[in-house]
Amino acid sequence: MTKIKKKTKEEELEKKIQELLITVGLRIAKRGDGALFIVGEVEYKPLMDQQVPSFNALKNPKLLESLALMDGAVILNKEGVVTAYGVMVKSKKAFKNFGTRHSAGLSSSKGDNLVVIVSEEDRKIRILKSGKMIMQIDALQKNVEKSVPQAVNMLESLGAGTVGAIGTGLLVPGLGIALVPGIVVFGSAYYLAKILGGWVRKG
């Protein structure tokens, strides 16, 4: 009999934070606005006075969305608490063919930080970890909101170790596979197919 690994509280919380950021990101993208969420530790410089005290984003998604619409990034800790907003993150790497928000996001996605970029130009959400893009979600895809739980489950399957092992390429369509409409996962199709099972179709 196969023993099913019980999820830890940390893993459950991580899933809830990812689902929240994708859901809020989709709402922002559909309006044609952009945003940058960083979960983890990063050096930053506030662009405005931090008048809103730290709060749990899971309990107040509307406030999170409002703060995300301001210039700069929103920083959350691993417990889902917003620790800063409207901040500038120094770009150390350029995200080819994209603007400053994407470059700041790429630079912030070091270690086990999770970065969610909402692009106002093409209305896509890009999720980065370990300095690589691991997923892209198209906010204009019909009923994409219904696929958010599946997207979060895919992110869980693609842990940071897996991402490192498969060597994700940035925005190389040949390295991406569409698992459900509107969602593309980046990495080696062979490894992804093994990890995610038979419900994969090539994109």
C-alpha positions as CSV (number, residue, x, y, z in Angstrom):
1,M,0.0,0.0,0.0
2,T,1.4,3.4,-1.0
3,K,1.9,5.8,1.9
4,I,0.5,9.3,1.0
5,K,2.7,12.0,2.3
6,K,0.8,14.3,4.6
7,K,1.2,18.0,3.8
8,T,2.9,20.1,6.5
9,K,1.2,23.4,7.7
10,E,4.0,25.3,5.8
11,E,3.2,23.6,2.5
12,E,-0.6,24.2,3.0
13,L,0.1,27.9,3.7
14,E,2.4,28.2,0.7
15,K,-0.4,26.8,-1.5
16,K,-2.9,29.3,-0.1
17,I,-0.5,32.2,-0.7
18,Q,0.2,31.1,-4.3
19,E,-3.5,30.7,-5.0
20,L,-4.2,34.1,-3.5
21,L,-1.5,35.8,-5.6
22,I,-2.6,34.2,-8.8
23,T,-6.3,35.0,-8.2
24,V,-5.5,38.7,-7.3
25,G,-3.0,38.8,-10.2
26,L,-5.7,37.7,-12.7
27,R,-8.1,40.4,-11.5
28,I,-5.3,43.0,-12.0
29,A,-4.3,41.7,-15.4
30,K,-7.9,41.6,-16.7
31,R,-8.1,45.3,-16.0
32,G,-4.9,46.0,-18.0
33,D,-2.8,46.9,-14.9
34,G,0.5,45.5,-13.7
35,A,1.9,44.3,-10.4
36,L,4.9,42.6,-8.8
37,F,4.6,40.3,-5.7
38,I,7.6,38.9,-3.9
39,V,7.3,36.2,-1.3
40,G,10.5,36.0,0.7
41,E,13.4,38.3,1.6
42,V,14.8,40.9,-0.7
43,E,16.6,44.2,-0.5
44,Y,14.3,47.1,-1.4
45,K,13.9,50.9,-1.1
46,P,10.4,52.3,-0.3
47,L,9.0,54.7,-2.9
48,M,6.4,56.0,-0.4
49,D,5.7,56.2,3.3
50,Q,4.5,52.8,4.7
51,Q,1.3,54.1,6.2
52,V,-0.5,50.7,6.0
53,P,0.6,48.5,8.9
54,S,1.6,44.9,8.2
55,F,-1.4,42.6,7.6
56,N,-2.3,39.0,6.6
57,A,-2.9,39.1,2.9
58,L,-5.0,35.9,3.1
59,K,-7.5,37.7,5.4
60,N,-7.6,40.9,3.4
61,P,-7.1,40.2,-0.4
62,K,-8.8,43.5,-1.4
63,L,-6.2,45.6,0.5
64,L,-3.5,43.5,-1.1
65,E,-4.9,44.2,-4.5
66,S,-5.2,48.0,-3.8
67,L,-1.5,48.1,-2.7
68,A,-0.4,46.1,-5.7
69,L,-1.8,48.7,-8.0
70,M,0.6,51.3,-6.7
71,D,4.1,51.8,-8.3
72,G,6.6,49.3,-7.0
73,A,6.5,45.8,-5.6
74,V,4.6,44.2,-2.7
75,I,6.7,42.1,-0.3
76,L,5.2,39.3,1.7
77,N,6.8,36.9,4.1
78,K,6.4,33.2,4.1
79,E,3.4,33.4,6.4
80,G,1.5,35.6,3.9
81,V,2.0,38.9,5.8
82,V,2.5,42.0,3.7
83,T,5.7,43.6,5.1
84,A,6.2,46.3,2.5
85,Y,4.5,47.8,-0.6
86,G,5.3,50.4,-3.2
87,V,8.9,49.5,-3.0
88,M,11.7,49.5,-5.6
89,V,13.7,46.4,-5.9
90,K,17.2,46.6,-7.5
91,S,17.5,44.8,-10.8
92,K,20.7,42.7,-11.0
93,K,19.6,40.7,-14.1
94,A,17.8,41.9,-17.2
95,F,14.7,40.0,-18.3
96,K,15.3,40.0,-22.1
97,N,12.5,41.7,-24.1
98,F,10.7,42.9,-21.0
99,G,10.6,46.0,-18.9
100,T,11.9,47.0,-15.4
101,R,9.1,45.1,-13.5
102,H,10.2,41.8,-15.1
103,S,13.9,42.5,-14.5
104,A,13.2,43.4,-10.8
105,G,11.1,40.2,-10.5
106,L,13.8,38.0,-12.1
107,S,16.5,39.5,-9.7
108,S,14.2,38.9,-6.7
109,S,13.5,35.2,-7.5
110,K,16.7,34.0,-5.9
111,G,16.8,31.0,-3.5
112,D,13.3,29.9,-2.5
113,N,11.7,33.3,-3.0
114,L,8.5,33.1,-5.1
115,V,7.8,36.0,-7.5
116,V,4.5,36.7,-9.3
117,I,4.7,39.3,-12.1
118,V,1.5,40.7,-13.6
119,S,2.1,42.2,-17.1
120,E,-0.1,45.1,-18.2
121,E,1.3,44.8,-21.7
122,D,0.2,41.2,-22.6
123,R,-2.1,40.5,-19.5
124,K,-0.1,37.5,-18.6
125,I,1.0,36.4,-15.1
126,R,4.5,35.0,-14.9
127,I,5.7,32.9,-11.9
128,L,9.4,32.7,-11.1
129,K,11.5,30.7,-8.7
130,S,15.2,30.0,-8.3
131,G,15.9,32.7,-11.0
132,K,13.8,30.9,-13.6
133,M,10.3,31.3,-15.0
134,I,8.3,28.2,-14.2
135,M,4.8,29.1,-15.2
136,Q,2.8,31.6,-17.3
137,I,-0.9,32.2,-17.1
138,D,-3.0,34.1,-19.7
139,A,-5.6,36.2,-17.9
140,L,-7.5,36.6,-21.2
141,Q,-8.1,32.8,-21.6
142,K,-11.8,32.1,-21.0
143,N,-12.6,30.7,-17.5
144,V,-8.9,30.6,-16.6
145,E,-9.9,31.4,-12.9
146,K,-11.3,27.8,-12.7
147,S,-7.8,26.5,-13.5
148,V,-6.1,28.3,-10.6
149,P,-6.3,25.3,-8.1
150,Q,-4.7,23.1,-10.9
151,A,-2.0,25.7,-11.5
152,V,-1.2,25.7,-7.8
153,N,-1.0,21.9,-7.7
154,M,1.4,22.1,-10.7
155,L,3.6,24.6,-8.8
156,E,3.7,22.2,-5.9
157,S,4.9,19.4,-8.2
158,L,7.5,21.7,-9.6
159,G,9.5,22.3,-6.5
160,A,12.6,24.4,-6.5
161,G,14.8,21.3,-6.7
162,T,12.9,20.1,-9.8
163,V,13.3,23.4,-11.4
164,G,17.0,23.3,-10.9
165,A,17.2,19.8,-12.2
166,I,15.3,20.4,-15.4
167,G,17.0,23.8,-16.2
168,T,14.1,25.9,-17.1
169,G,14.5,28.3,-20.1
170,L,13.1,31.7,-20.0
171,L,10.3,32.3,-22.5
172,V,11.4,29.7,-25.0
173,P,8.1,28.4,-26.4
174,G,9.6,25.0,-27.3
175,L,10.3,24.4,-23.6
176,G,6.8,25.2,-22.5
177,I,3.9,22.8,-22.4
178,A,0.3,23.7,-21.9
179,L,-1.4,21.5,-19.3
180,V,-4.7,23.3,-19.1
181,P,-6.0,26.1,-21.4
182,G,-4.3,29.4,-20.6
183,I,-1.5,27.9,-18.5
184,V,2.0,27.1,-19.8
185,V,4.7,25.4,-17.6
186,F,8.3,25.9,-18.6
187,G,10.9,23.2,-18.4
188,S,11.8,19.9,-20.0
189,A,8.6,18.3,-21.5
190,Y,10.0,14.8,-20.7
191,Y,10.5,15.6,-17.0
192,L,7.3,17.5,-16.7
193,A,5.3,14.7,-18.3
194,K,6.9,12.3,-15.7
195,I,6.1,14.5,-12.8
196,L,2.6,15.6,-13.8
197,G,1.4,12.3,-15.3
198,G,-0.8,11.5,-18.3
199,W,-3.0,14.7,-18.3
200,V,-0.3,16.6,-20.2
201,R,-0.7,17.8,-23.8
202,K,2.0,19.5,-25.7
203,G,1.7,23.2,-26.2
